[in-house]
Amino acid sequence: MRRKLLQALTAGLVLVTATGCTYKDFPRLGMPTPVTEEAPRILSLWQGSWAAALATGVLVWGLILWSVIFHRRSRTKVEVPPQTRYNMPIEALYTVVPLIIVSVLFYFTARDESKLLKLDDKPAHTINVVGFQWSWGFNYIENVPGSNKDNARTAKELDAIPDRFRKDFPADAGGVYQVGTPGERNPQNGNPGPTLWLPKGEKVRFVLTSRDVIHSFWVVPFLMKQDVIPGHTNAFEVTPNKEGTFMGKCAELCGVDHSRMLFNVKVVSPERYQKHLEDLAKKNQTGYIPAGIEQTGHEKNRETNNL
């Protein structure tokens, strides 16, 4: 029985860890359906972490049950069983195995994080997301017909954004903007908050800035979020691959009306996206809204040197 139990546990661990399945072959385990090209990497990491936790749990549960069943006190023998102390192989095992588990999880997490936060030299689109109490503003840094405002690389409203990001802005990008209010609603579905428009199939860089306190920019089906910090600029890139309107929210407790910091993300065709930018220009929403609190010179230099 002991030999068969150990064989069954070993077979179960091999079955869980050695299969060549992709993220599509496993349940999403609470995650929404991915809508960007980058999101499956996050989903795969999430599923892999659960698989590793399940394998570890099965091993631990199996050892507990094995000890309970085969090392229980005999009804006919009342003497104290042999006491084992300072078993070096076992002590080495429960020291080394957790280190291996943590090292493997760290490797895959660091690998995926570096891929997800990597920035291209020239993204197709750049949007400055401005968080403020209690809504969101979006600066579309684009060459939009009908917008003859300042160049994005020199616009005073964007002084809060470090030069390492501004150098990638399109030349002579006058741009357009949209600023929301907590009571605003999407006209199509009635969801609260302003609507951020994105083009399907084209890479978008989000440059995140804040006017007041720490917020967090979270588009739920992107499967990732990033903090919006006053005096510190974060950025990441995604490529939407599914049209539709999706929910976004602030994921950082930022004050009394934090729950009202909602927004929508509408992914459309590139042609419809350009038409939306032109519509904003026709509404005289040209130029940019102030990005937020500017970084200190010391902080800018330190981060530039680390790139």
Order of alpha helices (4+ residues) and beta strands (2+ residues): alpha-alpha-alpha-beta-beta-alpha-beta-beta-beta-beta-beta-beta-beta-beta-alpha-alpha
